[in-house]
Amino acid sequence: MSGTDRTVDIARGNGGVADRTDSIVRYVFLSCALVTILTTLAIIGVLVAGSVEFFQHVSIVEYLTGTEWSPVIRPQSYGVLPLVWGTLVITLGSALIAIPVGTATAIYLSEYADPEIRKVIKPTLEVLAGIPTIVYGFFALSFITPIIQQFFPETGTFNAAAGAIVVGIMIIPMVSSLSEDAMSSVPDDLRNAAYGLGATKFEVSTNVVVPASLSGVIASYILALSRAIGETMAVTLAVGMTPQITANPLESMQTMTAYMVQIGISDVSVGSIGYQSLFAVGLTLFAMTLAMNLFSMWIKSRYREEYQ
Amino acid sequence: MSTENPFAESRGDIERKRTIGRAFVAVCFASTLVGIVALVALLADVIYESWGWVTWEFLTYPPSQAVENFLPDGRGAGIYPAIVGSIFLIALTAVFTIFLGVGAAVYLEEYAPESRLKSFIEANIANLAGVPSIVYGLLGLAIFVRAMQLGSSLIAGALTLTLLILPIVIVSTQEALRAVPDSQRQAAYGVGATQWQVTRDVVLPRALPGIMTGTILSLSRAIGETAPILMVGASTSLFVAPDGLTSPFSAMPMTIFKWATLPEAEFQHIAAAGIVVLLTILLLMNATAVLIRNRYDPRS
């Protein structure tokens, strides 16, 4: 940094080299930011264009209401419900694990844990979110499924239960970390007021802190579920590739994402119905996660508790 | 709470409340352990399955279809092309991401006025962060591989990963820029610096450690991503390392995916060995990020 340069710039005044550089730089940075908007437009454009081709061959009604999914193998059928069903089973199953465990963890970290302990546990749990999902898929196959088979010998190598369990583990830190942030930001005045009325620590935690932080807590649930819907490699490995609507979690199913992987690793030719179905399923997946992400943002802003 | 509590109806009531309180803490603590235990079990499982399979040959040889070749007395087989592929992929992604991510963040923090455009861009970035990674894979397939005719190449994979991690890099860079005190900007303007000079000579150098930390953490996420590069057409088993921007490539997660799906039981061990290599590289990247943060954190 040399001061002389700057005096020269001032001397040049408006229209000088420095000013011109400044406005060029400004546009370069602006265009970097606009790349993100272009990305969104491109995602929507690509998904919609591919889906339009798909729906020229398949009726939307059949796609949305059909209960058989086999776009590549004859006899072909194009009902997306088995894939949606598989996705829902995994999402709800993982929610059954991640929501209670994550919420209780958040309460422990926010209300009970020593600050020193919290400083260790919170980042440790966040490691769970940083592990590649392919590793979770491997973990499901080599560890979770054999354990399930100990209790239910009829369980297949690929089953929805193992997939739901690993996805549940994977999203625990999303729930616990974001909920803990929300709970920690509840001011101590509220807690002290409750203690002053004779409330126990349990009552303060469940009747004061949790309700006061509810918008943040629920937003964390929705974000975690949205992540579970879009999760790919763990469910591809663990749940398998059998699109079917069954209530038995010990059977193999197929999620929307796992179907996309199946087509991705096969050599479908461009323009074939299999290739086009990728975009229709991708659009369905995108629409579901987009709706949940927007909902989560809305809840957070709509019900945000402001404390002075 | 003493037994004098006027709100308690009886001594038994207090005892009951204490029991509930203790049970509740126990449940919450047990829940906290669930995540920790799962993490330990996962790491133990991977290490147990890979024990004896991570050899020097595994790191330096191309893969093989035959399990025997992976064994210590075999001809030698491993994950080498995928390691090189992953490193090239991440290096390229880093170049694109740093340029685009830092540029976008600088615009939003230093240049953009508080306007509808700015809040629209920021809301859009938050949304992009929630788009499933496989959708980015479809985007890469349609735009980079097909429309731009790049084929299933290293550069198509890197561009796809760039778009995937861009939202996280922008947000973390914005935080780093925000942490630079305004007084320093004002001081620079006071001696007559232009906005670009302030950004280049004052703000960016001060924010650099934070930017690097965030970028390395995002890249370590990208190196483990499988779904997007799979859609772009990364190869599951490639026997040579990539040698140019447009050459076909494999990457560690792809190779692990291939091994994990093979029916022979021994390939489970090989997949686990691949995971150990992947997690080691991830750990090194995370450690670097933490080191940079601790080294330059003004609070420490």
Boltz contact constraints between the chains, C-beta under 6 A:
constraints:
  - contact:
      token1: [A, 1]
      token2: [B, 201]
      max_distance: 6.0
  - contact:
      token1: [A, 6]
      token2: [B, 191]
      max_distance: 6.0
  - contact:
      token1: [A, 6]
      token2: [B, 192]
      max_distance: 6.0
  - contact:
      token1: [A, 6]
      token2: [B, 193]
      max_distance: 6.0
  - contact:
      token1: [A, 10]
      token2: [B, 192]
      max_distance: 6.0
  - contact:
      token1: [A, 18]
      token2: [B, 194]
      max_distance: 6.0
  - contact:
      token1: [A, 21]
      token2: [B, 196]
      max_distance: 6.0
  - contact:
      token1: [A, 22]
      token2: [B, 194]
      max_distance: 6.0
  - contact:
      token1: [A, 22]
      token2: [B, 195]
      max_distance: 6.0
  - contact:
      token1: [A, 22]
      token2: [B, 196]
      max_distance: 6.0
  - contact:
      token1: [A, 25]
      token2: [B, 196]
      max_distance: 6.0
  - contact:
      token1: [A, 26]
      token2: [B, 111]
      max_distance: 6.0
  - contact:
      token1: [A, 29]
      token2: [B, 103]
      max_distance: 6.0
  - contact:
      token1: [A, 29]
      token2: [B, 106]
      max_distance: 6.0
  - contact:
      token1: [A, 29]
      token2: [B, 107]
      max_distance: 6.0
  - contact:
      token1: [A, 29]
      token2: [B, 111]
      max_distance: 6.0
  - contact:
      token1: [A, 30]
      token2: [B, 107]
      max_distance: 6.0
  - contact:
      token1: [A, 32]
      token2: [B, 100]
      max_distance: 6.0
  - contact:
      token1: [A, 32]
      token2: [B, 103]
      max_distance: 6.0
  - contact:
      token1: [A, 32]
      token2: [B, 104]
      max_distance: 6.0
  - contact:
      token1: [A, 33]
      token2: [B, 104]
      max_distance: 6.0
  - contact:
      token1: [A, 33]
      token2: [B, 107]
      max_distance: 6.0
  - contact:
      token1: [A, 33]
      token2: [B, 108]
      max_distance: 6.0
  - contact:
      token1: [A, 33]
      token2: [B, 121]
      max_distance: 6.0
  - contact:
      token1: [A, 35]
      token2: [B, 100]
      max_distance: 6.0
  - contact:
      token1: [A, 36]
      token2: [B, 124]
      max_distance: 6.0
  - contact:
      token1: [A, 36]
      token2: [B, 125]
      max_distance: 6.0
  - contact:
      token1: [A, 37]
      token2: [B, 124]
      max_distance: 6.0
  - contact:
      token1: [A, 39]
      token2: [B, 163]
      max_distance: 6.0
  - contact:
      token1: [A, 40]
      token2: [B, 124]
      max_distance: 6.0
  - contact:
      token1: [A, 42]
      token2: [B, 139]
      max_distance: 6.0
  - contact:
      token1: [A, 42]
      token2: [B, 143]
      max_distance: 6.0
  - contact:
      token1: [A, 43]
      token2: [B, 139]
      max_distance: 6.0
  - contact:
      token1: [A, 46]
      token2: [B, 139]
      max_distance: 6.0
  - contact:
      token1: [A, 46]
      token2: [B, 142]
      max_distance: 6.0
  - contact:
      token1: [A, 101]
      token2: [B, 31]
      max_distance: 6.0
  - contact:
      token1: [A, 101]
      token2: [B, 34]
      max_distance: 6.0
  - contact:
      token1: [A, 104]
      token2: [B, 27]
      max_distance: 6.0
  - contact:
      token1: [A, 104]
      token2: [B, 28]
      max_distance: 6.0
  - contact:
      token1: [A, 104]
      token2: [B, 31]
      max_distance: 6.0
  - contact:
      token1: [A, 105]
      token2: [B, 31]
      max_distance: 6.0
  - contact:
      token1: [A, 105]
      token2: [B, 32]
      max_distance: 6.0
  - contact:
      token1: [A, 107]
      token2: [B, 28]
      max_distance: 6.0
  - contact:
      token1: [A, 108]
      token2: [B, 28]
      max_distance: 6.0
  - contact:
      token1: [A, 108]
      token2: [B, 29]
      max_distance: 6.0
  - contact:
      token1: [A, 108]
      token2: [B, 32]
      max_distance: 6.0
  - contact:
      token1: [A, 112]
      token2: [B, 25]
      max_distance: 6.0
  - contact:
      token1: [A, 125]
      token2: [B, 35]
      max_distance: 6.0
  - contact:
      token1: [A, 128]
      token2: [B, 35]
      max_distance: 6.0
  - contact:
      token1: [A, 128]
      token2: [B, 39]
      max_distance: 6.0
  - contact:
      token1: [A, 132]
      token2: [B, 224]
      max_distance: 6.0
  - contact:
      token1: [A, 132]
      token2: [B, 253]
      max_distance: 6.0
  - contact:
      token1: [A, 134]
      token2: [B, 226]
      max_distance: 6.0
  - contact:
      token1: [A, 134]
      token2: [B, 253]
      max_distance: 6.0
  - contact:
      token1: [A, 134]
      token2: [B, 256]
      max_distance: 6.0
  - contact:
      token1: [A, 134]
      token2: [B, 257]
      max_distance: 6.0
  - contact:
      token1: [A, 135]
      token2: [B, 275]
      max_distance: 6.0
  - contact:
      token1: [A, 138]
      token2: [B, 260]
      max_distance: 6.0
  - contact:
      token1: [A, 138]
      token2: [B, 271]
      max_distance: 6.0
  - contact:
      token1: [A, 139]
      token2: [B, 42]
      max_distance: 6.0
  - contact:
      token1: [A, 139]
      token2: [B, 45]
      max_distance: 6.0
  - contact:
      token1: [A, 142]
      token2: [B, 49]
      max_distance: 6.0
  - contact:
      token1: [A, 142]
      token2: [B, 268]
      max_distance: 6.0
  - contact:
      token1: [A, 143]
      token2: [B, 45]
      max_distance: 6.0
  - contact:
      token1: [A, 169]
      token2: [B, 38]
      max_distance: 6.0
  - contact:
      token1: [A, 172]
      token2: [B, 35]
      max_distance: 6.0
  - contact:
      token1: [A, 198]
      token2: [B, 5]
      max_distance: 6.0
  - contact:
      token1: [A, 198]
      token2: [B, 7]
      max_distance: 6.0
  - contact:
      token1: [A, 200]
      token2: [B, 17]
      max_distance: 6.0
  - contact:
      token1: [A, 200]
      token2: [B, 21]
      max_distance: 6.0
  - contact:
      token1: [A, 201]
      token2: [B, 21]
      max_distance: 6.0
  - contact:
      token1: [A, 202]
      token2: [B, 20]
      max_distance: 6.0
  - contact:
      token1: [A, 202]
      token2: [B, 21]
      max_distance: 6.0
  - contact:
      token1: [A, 202]
      token2: [B, 24]
      max_distance: 6.0
  - contact:
      token1: [A, 226]
      token2: [B, 130]
      max_distance: 6.0
  - contact:
      token1: [A, 230]
      token2: [B, 132]
      max_distance: 6.0
  - contact:
      token1: [A, 232]
      token2: [B, 134]
      max_distance: 6.0
  - contact:
      token1: [A, 232]
      token2: [B, 227]
      max_distance: 6.0
  - contact:
      token1: [A, 233]
      token2: [B, 226]
      max_distance: 6.0
  - contact:
      token1: [A, 233]
      token2: [B, 227]
      max_distance: 6.0
  - contact:
      token1: [A, 237]
      token2: [B, 260]
      max_distance: 6.0
  - contact:
      token1: [A, 257]
      token2: [B, 134]
      max_distance: 6.0
  - contact:
      token1: [A, 260]
      token2: [B, 134]
      max_distance: 6.0
  - contact:
      token1: [A, 264]
      token2: [B, 230]
      max_distance: 6.0
  - contact:
      token1: [A, 264]
      token2: [B, 231]
      max_distance: 6.0
  - contact:
      token1: [A, 282]
      token2: [B, 135]
      max_distance: 6.0
  - contact:
      token1: [A, 282]
      token2: [B, 138]
      max_distance: 6.0
  - contact:
      token1: [A, 286]
      token2: [B, 135]
      max_distance: 6.0
  - contact:
      token1: [A, 289]
      token2: [B, 132]
      max_distance: 6.0
  - contact:
      token1: [A, 293]
      token2: [B, 127]
      max_distance: 6.0
  - contact:
      token1: [A, 293]
      token2: [B, 130]
      max_distance: 6.0
